[in-house]
Every structure is written in structure tokens, then in C-alpha cells.
Amino acid sequence: MTIEDGKPTSSHSDAGDTSRGDERDQEKGDGIALPSHVAGSGTLDRLADTARDYAKAATAENTNKAYAADWKHFGRWCRIKGLDLLPPSPEMVGLYLADLAAPVGKAPAITVSTIERRLSGLAWHYQQRGFTLDRKNRHIVTVLAGIKRKHGKPPVQKEAILRDDILAMVATLPQDLRGLRDRAILLIGYAGGLRRSEIVSLDVYKDDTPDSGGWVDITDEGALLTLNAKTGWREVEIGRGSSNQTCPVHALEKWLHFARIDFGPLFVRTSRDGKKALPARLSDKHVVRLIKQTVLDAGIRSDLPEKRRLALFSGHSLRAGLASSAEVDERYVQKHLGHASAEMTRKYQRRRDRFRINLTKAAGL
């Protein structure tokens, strides 16, 4: 297999017009508008555009895309049911959540976590339009609680990529320019415990590009990554490895040298023949495709069918792999991954010794 680089009083037509108009409003500016008595001022118009850009940057790009899809789905549901999108109706939202959990017909039920995400998306979009969706209203709270009780399941975690796995994966890569890049991506992502979005958002230097999510400083000791992450700015230290064959910093230096990159995005696309670096920044989807392809090529979890193997691994497998493989005090792993709590770090540790501290014996039993 190869993986490539309100109230229910309106008619259907009224609901459709409301939804389509609302989507146009969203495209125009996420609720950022000028007062009517000053509209038309060139200077203020430019400031309004700037404010819209900042408003859009308030949430991650992937979150914005998910929320937009949630709102579009909700709008379609309202049109089918003959309901108005505005103003928000907790009763209507409660019915929507129930339909998501137990749909009629062939439509598949969605997970509890997705339902909660969609509720967040609706609340966010209503807020952008000057409305408040009371998520604590009993019509929403009780329905959601019932959905969780009836359909809730433990979270399905992605498989961790451990030390031997990552070494086997990078060994499958060719020695051309594309192979050098992908080797650096895997090793830097693994050693840094990075999210896929963090990997591809890095620049060579600070403020190289407007869409930069951080930059890297390479020294004799290793590489210092400065990241604009989900929880704010943080630094990640990646030390040099025990040999050039496994060292993430050496892999990064080799990629930058042969790709002749000294400015702009750290990881970029290559030409079709894999011999020339192009200006365009890589998408985070490339990281996922790369992980899945090298997992297959390296024969990891070959005891399972191919489809199952592909489903087990994702971008988070790199973060989970570092958390599971690094045999150091937990607080260092927590800091490295940028977690606010030790409990979150433990969710990434797939093979930690859960019974290292035996409170039963400590209590005298």
C-alpha cells in the first residue's frame, strides 16, 4: 500500500435563508463590525479587518475548521427540521444533541467527545453573533448527561511509537532529499514530543514568516525550539543523541544543509524527483501520512491487519512515544510536553509502572 504525499415557527425556506445569510456573515468577519454611524471610514475599515484577523487567530486553525463544520451541520439540520438558527434555543439544541447520539435511519451515531465538541462549536458561533447559548440550561445539561451515561466509552488512545519503532521507521526512508527531510521530521517530532502542527509550523529563525509557530536555535549542545503552542509560548530542549544515525539534531542539520534552507519554514515540500526543496511549507497532514507509511514499511504491529495498523497510529503517537520511552522523573516529561498537570502527562504514558507505589501496603494491608 502507498500513501500519497430559537422557536420552531419558521418554514424550511425561511430557515434556509437564515442559515445561508448567517454563513455569509461569518465569512465577512466573525462578528467584528463597525458601528453604523461610522461605517465607510477607510481607516476604521482597515482596523476592522485587522480585528477580524486577530479574532480568527484567537483559536487554532484546526479548531476554526471544526467549528465551521459544526455550524454548517447544525444549519443543515435546522433547515431539514424547519427551525430557525437564531436566536439560540436550548430546547432545540437539546433535540439536536439527541439526534446526533441516536439518529434515525442509516446515519451513524457519533462519539460523545464529538458531540461535546459540536456543542462547543455552536456556543462559539452564537457568541460571535452576539448571542449566548446557555450550556447549563437543563434542556442541554440533562440530555448531554444522559448521552454520556448511555453512550460514553473510555477514550481510544493511539499507539505509542517506542524507541525501536522510531529507529525502524527512519531506516525505511531513502537517502535522497525527501528522505533527509522526513527523517528529521520523525526524529525531531519524537525527541521533542511535538504535535504535528508544531513540527510543520517551525521556522529557521524568529519572525521569518507571518504564519510561523516558532523557531529553532541550533547549538553545540542541541536544538532549542521556541513554540507558540496551545498553552502559550514554551521552549523545548532537544539534546544531541548518542550517535549521528539516531541524533535528531544531526538529522535536522543534514536536511537544512542539503536543502540549502537558511530562511523561512523549517520543513518544506520537495520536487517530484525528491532532489530540490521548494518554498511551500509542509501541511501537518504530511506528518500523519509519513507516520502511517513508515509504520507499514517498518512492519510495526505486523500481527494486525493493515487497516487496523493504520488506525492505531497518528501524529500523537510521537508524543506518546516520548512520554512512554523516556525513563526520567515524570515532572521533566511534563515540562517537555508542555502539560499543565501530571495527570495529563500520564495519559500519554502507555507503559508506565502503575503499581510502583503500592498504597495498599503503605496503609498496612
C-alpha positions as CSV (number, residue, x, y, z in Angstrom):
1,M,0.0,0.0,0.0
2,T,1.3,3.5,-0.8
3,I,0.1,6.7,1.0
4,E,0.4,9.9,-1.0
5,D,2.4,13.0,-0.2
6,G,-34.9,29.9,18.7
7,K,-38.5,28.8,18.3
8,P,-39.8,26.2,15.8
9,T,-42.1,28.6,14.0
10,S,-40.5,29.2,10.6
11,S,-40.8,27.4,7.3
12,H,-38.0,25.4,5.6
13,S,-37.3,28.2,3.2
14,D,-37.1,30.8,6.0
15,A,-34.7,28.6,7.9
16,G,-32.6,28.0,4.8
17,D,-32.3,31.8,4.2
18,T,-31.3,32.4,7.8
19,S,-28.6,29.8,7.6
20,R,-27.1,30.9,4.3
21,G,-27.2,34.5,5.4
22,D,-25.6,33.7,8.6
23,E,-22.8,31.8,6.8
24,R,-22.2,34.9,4.7
25,D,-22.0,37.0,7.9
26,Q,-19.4,34.6,9.3
27,E,-17.3,34.9,6.1
28,K,-17.4,38.7,6.4
29,G,-15.9,38.9,9.8
30,D,-16.7,36.6,12.7
31,G,-19.0,39.2,14.3
32,I,-16.5,42.1,14.1
33,A,-18.3,45.1,12.6
34,L,-18.2,48.9,12.6
35,P,-21.0,50.9,14.2
36,S,-23.4,52.1,11.6
37,H,-22.7,55.8,12.2
38,V,-19.0,55.4,11.3
39,A,-19.3,52.8,8.6
40,G,-17.4,53.7,5.4
41,S,-14.4,55.2,7.2
42,G,-11.3,53.9,5.3
43,T,-9.1,53.9,8.4
44,L,-11.7,52.2,10.6
45,D,-12.5,49.7,7.9
46,R,-8.8,48.7,7.9
47,L,-8.8,48.4,11.6
48,A,-12.0,46.2,11.4
49,D,-10.2,43.9,9.0
50,T,-7.2,43.7,11.4
51,A,-9.5,43.0,14.3
52,R,-11.1,40.2,12.3
53,D,-7.7,38.7,11.7
54,Y,-7.0,38.8,15.4
55,A,-10.4,37.3,16.2
56,K,-9.7,34.4,13.8
57,A,-6.3,33.8,15.4
58,A,-7.9,33.5,18.8
59,T,-8.5,29.8,18.2
60,A,-6.3,27.3,16.4
61,E,-6.8,26.8,12.6
62,N,-7.9,23.2,13.0
63,T,-10.4,24.4,15.7
64,N,-11.8,27.1,13.4
65,K,-12.3,24.5,10.7
66,A,-14.0,22.1,13.1
67,Y,-16.3,24.8,14.5
68,A,-17.2,25.9,10.9
69,A,-18.1,22.4,10.0
70,D,-20.2,22.1,13.2
71,W,-22.1,25.2,12.4
72,K,-22.7,24.1,8.8
73,H,-24.0,20.8,10.0
74,F,-26.3,22.4,12.6
75,G,-27.6,24.8,10.0
76,R,-28.5,22.0,7.6
77,W,-30.2,20.1,10.5
78,C,-32.3,23.2,11.3
79,R,-33.4,23.6,7.7
80,I,-34.5,20.0,7.5
81,K,-36.5,20.3,10.7
82,G,-37.9,23.7,9.7
83,L,-36.3,25.6,12.6
84,D,-34.5,28.9,12.9
85,L,-30.9,29.2,13.8
86,L,-31.4,32.4,15.6
87,P,-32.0,33.2,18.4
88,P,-30.5,30.2,20.2
89,S,-32.9,27.8,21.8
90,P,-31.6,25.4,24.5
91,E,-34.6,23.1,23.8
92,M,-33.7,22.9,20.1
93,V,-30.0,22.3,20.9
94,G,-31.1,19.5,23.3
95,L,-33.0,17.9,20.5
96,Y,-30.1,18.3,18.1
97,L,-27.7,16.5,20.6
98,A,-30.2,13.7,21.0
99,D,-30.4,13.3,17.2
100,L,-26.6,13.1,17.0
101,A,-26.4,10.4,19.6
102,A,-29.4,8.3,18.3
103,P,-30.0,9.3,14.7
104,V,-33.0,8.0,12.7
105,G,-32.3,5.9,9.6
106,K,-28.8,5.0,8.3
107,A,-26.9,8.0,9.7
108,P,-24.2,6.8,12.1
109,A,-24.2,7.9,15.7
110,I,-21.2,10.0,16.6
111,T,-19.0,9.8,19.7
112,V,-19.6,11.6,22.9
113,S,-16.4,13.6,22.5
114,T,-17.5,14.8,19.1
115,I,-21.0,15.7,20.4
116,E,-19.3,17.8,23.1
117,R,-17.0,19.4,20.5
118,R,-20.1,20.3,18.4
119,L,-21.8,21.9,21.3
120,S,-18.7,24.0,21.9
121,G,-18.7,25.0,18.2
122,L,-22.4,26.1,18.4
123,A,-21.7,28.1,21.6
124,W,-18.7,29.8,19.9
125,H,-20.6,30.7,16.8
126,Y,-23.6,32.0,18.7
127,Q,-21.2,34.2,20.7
128,Q,-19.7,35.6,17.6
129,R,-23.2,36.7,16.6
130,G,-23.9,38.5,19.9
131,F,-26.0,35.7,21.4
132,T,-25.4,33.5,24.4
133,L,-26.2,29.8,24.3
134,D,-26.7,28.7,28.0
135,R,-24.9,25.4,28.1
136,K,-26.0,24.9,31.7
137,N,-29.7,25.1,30.7
138,R,-31.4,21.9,31.9
139,H,-32.5,21.0,28.4
140,I,-28.9,20.8,27.3
141,V,-27.3,19.5,30.6
142,T,-29.7,16.7,31.2
143,V,-29.7,15.4,27.6
144,L,-25.9,15.5,27.5
145,A,-25.6,13.8,30.8
146,G,-27.9,11.0,29.6
147,I,-25.8,10.7,26.4
148,K,-22.6,10.3,28.4
149,R,-24.2,7.8,30.7
150,K,-25.6,5.6,27.9
151,H,-23.0,6.0,25.2
152,G,-19.9,7.1,27.0
153,K,-16.8,4.9,26.5
154,P,-13.2,5.2,27.7
155,P,-11.1,7.2,25.2
156,V,-9.4,5.3,22.5
157,Q,-5.7,6.1,22.6
158,K,-3.3,6.0,19.7
159,E,-0.5,3.5,19.9
160,A,2.8,4.9,21.1
161,I,5.8,4.8,18.8
162,L,8.6,3.5,21.0
163,R,12.4,3.7,20.6
164,D,12.8,0.5,18.5
165,D,9.8,1.6,16.4
166,I,11.1,5.0,15.5
167,L,14.6,3.6,14.6
168,A,12.9,1.0,12.3
169,M,10.7,3.7,10.7
170,V,13.6,6.1,9.8
171,A,15.6,3.1,8.5
172,T,13.0,2.7,5.8
173,L,13.5,6.2,4.4
174,P,15.6,6.8,1.3
175,Q,18.8,8.8,1.3
176,D,17.5,11.5,-1.1
177,L,16.5,15.0,-0.1
178,R,12.9,13.9,0.7
179,G,14.2,11.1,2.9
180,L,16.5,13.5,4.8
181,R,13.6,15.8,5.4
182,D,11.2,13.0,6.6
183,R,13.9,11.5,8.8
184,A,14.4,14.9,10.5
185,I,10.6,15.3,10.9
186,L,10.2,11.9,12.6
187,L,13.3,12.3,14.9
188,I,12.6,15.9,15.9
189,G,8.9,15.2,16.4
190,Y,9.8,12.2,18.6
191,A,12.6,13.7,20.6
192,G,10.6,17.0,21.1
193,G,7.3,15.3,21.9
194,L,5.8,17.7,19.4
195,R,2.3,17.9,17.9
196,R,2.2,17.6,14.2
197,S,1.1,21.2,13.9
198,E,4.1,22.3,15.9
199,I,6.5,20.4,13.7
200,V,5.4,22.0,10.4
201,S,4.9,25.5,11.9
202,L,8.6,25.9,12.8
203,D,10.7,28.5,11.0
204,V,14.5,28.6,10.8
205,Y,14.7,32.0,12.6
206,K,12.3,34.1,14.6
207,D,9.7,36.1,12.7
208,D,10.7,34.6,9.3
209,T,7.1,34.2,8.1
210,P,3.7,35.6,9.2
211,D,2.3,32.1,9.8
212,S,5.2,31.0,12.0
213,G,4.5,28.9,15.1
214,G,8.0,29.1,16.4
215,W,11.7,28.8,15.5
216,V,14.8,26.7,16.3
217,D,18.2,27.7,17.6
218,I,20.9,25.0,16.9
219,T,23.9,25.0,19.3
220,D,26.7,22.6,20.1
221,E,24.6,21.1,22.9
222,G,21.5,20.6,20.8
223,A,18.5,22.4,19.4
224,L,16.3,24.8,21.4
225,L,12.8,25.1,20.0
226,T,10.6,28.1,20.8
227,L,7.0,27.2,20.2
228,N,3.8,29.2,20.2
229,A,1.8,26.3,21.5
230,K,-1.8,25.8,22.6
231,T,-1.0,26.8,26.1
232,G,1.2,29.8,25.1
233,W,4.9,30.2,24.4
234,R,7.2,27.5,25.6
235,E,10.7,26.2,25.0
236,V,11.6,22.6,24.2
237,E,15.2,21.4,24.5
238,I,16.3,18.6,22.2
239,G,19.8,17.4,23.1
240,R,22.1,15.6,20.7
241,G,21.9,11.9,20.5
242,S,24.4,9.2,21.2
243,S,25.2,8.7,17.5
244,N,24.7,10.6,14.3
245,Q,22.5,7.8,13.0
246,T,19.9,8.4,15.7
247,C,20.5,12.1,16.6
248,P,17.6,14.3,15.8
249,V,19.7,17.5,15.8
250,H,22.2,15.9,13.3
251,A,19.3,14.9,11.1
252,L,17.9,18.4,11.1
253,E,21.3,19.9,10.3
254,K,21.8,17.5,7.4
255,W,18.4,18.4,6.0
256,L,19.0,22.1,6.2
257,H,22.4,21.8,4.7
258,F,21.5,19.7,1.6
259,A,18.1,21.5,1.1
260,R,20.0,24.8,1.3
261,I,17.5,26.3,3.7
262,D,18.6,29.3,5.7
263,F,15.4,31.3,6.0
264,G,11.6,30.7,6.2
265,P,9.8,27.4,7.0
266,L,11.9,24.7,8.5
267,F,10.2,21.8,6.7
268,V,9.1,22.4,3.1
269,R,7.9,20.4,0.1
270,T,10.3,18.9,-2.4
271,S,10.2,18.5,-6.1
272,R,8.7,15.3,-7.6
273,D,12.1,13.7,-8.0
274,G,12.9,14.5,-4.4
275,K,16.1,16.4,-5.3
276,K,15.1,20.1,-4.8
277,A,13.5,21.9,-1.8
278,L,10.5,24.1,-2.7
279,P,9.4,27.3,-0.9
280,A,6.0,26.0,0.3
281,R,5.6,24.9,3.9
282,L,4.5,21.3,4.5
283,S,1.0,20.6,5.8
284,D,0.6,18.8,9.1
285,K,-1.3,16.1,7.2
286,H,2.1,15.1,5.7
287,V,3.3,14.2,9.2
288,V,0.3,11.8,9.6
289,R,0.9,10.2,6.2
290,L,4.6,9.9,6.9
291,I,4.0,8.1,10.2
292,K,1.4,5.7,8.8
293,Q,3.5,4.9,5.7
294,T,6.7,4.2,7.7
295,V,4.8,2.2,10.3
296,L,3.7,-0.1,7.4
297,D,7.1,-0.2,5.7
298,A,8.9,-1.0,9.0
299,G,6.5,-3.9,9.8
300,I,5.4,-2.4,13.1
301,R,2.5,-4.4,14.6
302,S,2.6,-6.7,11.6
303,D,0.4,-9.2,13.6
304,L,-2.6,-7.0,12.8
305,P,-4.4,-6.3,9.5
306,E,-3.1,-3.3,7.6
307,K,-6.3,-1.3,8.1
308,R,-6.1,-1.8,11.9
309,R,-2.4,-0.9,11.9
310,L,-3.1,2.3,10.1
311,A,-5.8,3.2,12.6
312,L,-3.6,2.7,15.6
313,F,-1.0,5.3,14.7
314,S,-1.3,9.1,14.2
315,G,0.7,12.3,14.9
316,H,0.0,11.9,18.6
317,S,2.0,8.6,18.5
318,L,5.2,10.6,18.6
319,R,4.3,12.5,21.8
320,A,3.0,9.3,23.4
321,G,6.2,7.5,22.4
322,L,8.5,10.0,24.0
323,A,6.4,10.0,27.2
324,S,6.4,6.3,27.3
325,S,10.1,5.7,26.5
326,A,11.8,8.5,28.4
327,E,12.9,6.8,31.7
328,V,13.2,10.1,33.7
329,D,11.3,11.8,36.5
330,E,7.8,12.4,35.4
331,R,8.0,16.2,36.0
332,Y,10.7,16.5,33.3
333,V,8.4,14.8,30.8
334,Q,5.5,17.0,31.9
335,K,7.6,20.2,31.3
336,H,8.9,18.9,27.9
337,L,5.4,18.2,26.6
338,G,4.0,21.5,27.9
339,H,1.3,19.8,30.1
340,A,-0.3,21.8,32.8
341,S,-0.8,18.7,35.0
342,A,0.9,15.4,35.8
343,E,-2.4,13.7,35.1
344,M,-2.4,14.8,31.5
345,T,1.2,13.5,31.1
346,R,0.2,10.1,32.5
347,K,-2.4,9.8,29.8
348,Y,0.4,9.8,27.3
349,Q,2.5,7.1,29.1
350,R,1.3,3.9,27.6
351,R,3.6,1.5,29.6
352,R,4.4,3.3,32.8
353,D,4.6,1.3,36.0
354,R,1.2,1.9,37.5
355,F,1.9,-0.1,40.7
356,R,5.3,1.3,41.5
357,I,3.8,3.0,44.6
358,N,1.7,0.5,46.5
359,L,-0.7,2.4,48.8
360,T,-2.3,-0.8,50.0
361,K,1.0,-2.0,51.6
362,A,1.8,1.6,52.7
363,A,-1.5,1.6,54.6
364,G,-0.5,-1.6,56.4
365,L,-2.5,-4.2,54.5
